Amino acid sequence: MINKKTLALTTVSLLCLGCSAVANTEQNLAQTHVDKAYALAGDTFMRTTAELQCSTDNRAMAFFKDKTVPPATKIFDNLYYVGVTPVGAYALQTSDGIILIDALNNTQEAQEVIESGMLSVGLDPADIKTIIVTHGHGDHYGGAKYLAEKYQASVMMSELDWDMATNPAPRPARPGMPAPNWSTAPDKDLVATDGQEVTLGDTTVKIVFTPGHTPGTLSLIFPVTENGARHTAALWGGTGIPKDKGLAQAYVNSAKKFAKLAKDMNVDVALSNHAFVDDSLRRMAELRANPDKANPFIIGQQMVQDYTQVIAECASAAVARMPTE
């Protein structure tokens, strides 16, 4: 006769076997997504994306500690990088002023990196008319208040991320990471909506709602020119897969949505607001050293699709690793 204690131990053992099987299945599924990401990336710049996005060891933290300020860089005839190593900002020049995409961490960086960088490449910061903030983390909005007030520029963010930025929750310390040095968010201004087109002069930026990294992340599609030839760029606005399973799944869905729009709009340039994630820092250095060679940011429509799929596969791996609720 099996006593109650034996029966209980047997039941627990069977349940644990079931847990182990589920865990193995989830791990195998995660690895399948990781393998797909690496296969798509190959030996291109996307391998850096796969290594950072698919990893589980927080290796991106090393970049956030890097205080290096790369030279302001003309990437296209009308697009300039004016960011730091950990986080980017872009000046998009139009016939009627400048659209600034993101504003770094704080007032000091707005002065010493954005303003100084723009001046070094022949741009006048006083021409900034609109600041589009991709999401409500302070490393993207930190310099916006100073710039908006100094140059009477409008600031745009999604409704959800305006709420996040203007009512910030306490940010827990992360081991090995410096404390964030973010300036106060700008006063609430323009609210961006999904599919909205923001036009300044001869340039129109399409706003794409891509929640996941934050509840109201915005990604952008806009025209750029290379020696007068038109190309279309897509900037992924929410780099970093969240730990919450629902948001992580939203991240996957957003990447797929963005890929479809990129295909429909013939996008052949992919950008990130964290330039270390897609090896853009190296590519910008290459562009500065060899300005007459082929622009390494013009990658073609298929590679843009591959890049967005790498993002989706890494996020899918993260979802697969998370316990089922």
Secondary structure, DSSP 4 states (H G I P E B T S, - for coil): ---HHHHHHHHHHHHHHHHHHHHHHHHHHHHHHHHHHHHHHTTSTHHHHHHHHS-SS-TTHHHHT----PPPEEEETTEEE---SSS--EEEEETTEEEEE---SSHHHIIIIIIHHHHHTT--GGGEEEEE-SSSSHHHHTTHHHHHHHHT-EEEEEHHHHHHHHSPPP----TT-PPP-PPPPPPP-EEE-TT-EEEETTEEEEEEE--SSSTT-EEEEEEEEETTEEEEEEEE---S--SSHHHHHHHHHHHHHHHHHHHHTT--EEEESSTTTTTHHHHHHHHHH-TTSPPTTB--HHHHHHHHHHHHHHHHHHHHHSPP-
